[in-house]
């Protein structure tokens, strides 16, 4: 039996209504999930931080130990992020643009911190550089302390944030291929000239995203730095560790005040990323299609 035009139109309307309903259900479910697991916790953090007023909030942040924790967090991130930027850029360049023995092994090692618990990473450094570790006696003989000091925090943070820049750049460089670099070299450019004038401009947005993510992860790391820090108040406590100490002492205003700073840093990272995408969206899209 042949379907009439009216029946076809009715069937099309029904399919469109079903599609629209499905879309609304999916959007509603996504918004409910975001509201329950992201927005509500963030709102509760800032609400608890300001529960006793603005003066109590800034008083908690202005305490000596809190300022020391903030300064240490920024210091560790300032050391770890540039190191991972340098490694991620060079490793992704080598993996995407060259063929060499052990390439698959290098990619696997880059992904290793994703599969290893941060606590285990901290224990590894204690085993290596602790007072009774493999290199502990040698370090003690030259009065160099790694564990329970800033160098241990930096090493643990570098390990945890190791893959972020590289994993942002490797797929992008592989998608772009090697043709432009090969053309530059054939025209007389050296390898470094091809890198700085061709490769780097093509991946600058991916590099920036990787740095933003690496920085946010570095400042928010808890597990690995908790193991290697020794929790020396005012000396080796980063912001996440200091939040735990305050919370365990039932100083909820102070704990949530410092936690709100961490949440604010995460929101700032997201805002910067969104602003860049809005301002340079066309250029970013063109680079990704390249």
Secondary structure, DSSP 8 states (H G I E B T S, - for coil): ----HHHHHHHHHHHHHHHHHHHHHHHHHHHHHHIIIIIHHHHHHHHHHTTT-HHHHHHHHTSHHHHHHHHHHHHHHHHHHHHHHHHHHHHHHHHHH---TTHHHHHHHHHHHHHS-HHHHHHHHHHHHSTTSTTHHHHHHTT---TTSHHHHHHHHHHHHTHHHHHHHHHHHHHH-SHHHHHHHHTT--HHHHIIIIIHHHTHHHHHHHHHHHHHHHHH--HHHHHHHTT-TTTT--HHHHHHHHHHTT-HHHHHHHHHHHHHHHHHHHHHHHHHHHHSHHHHHHHHH-
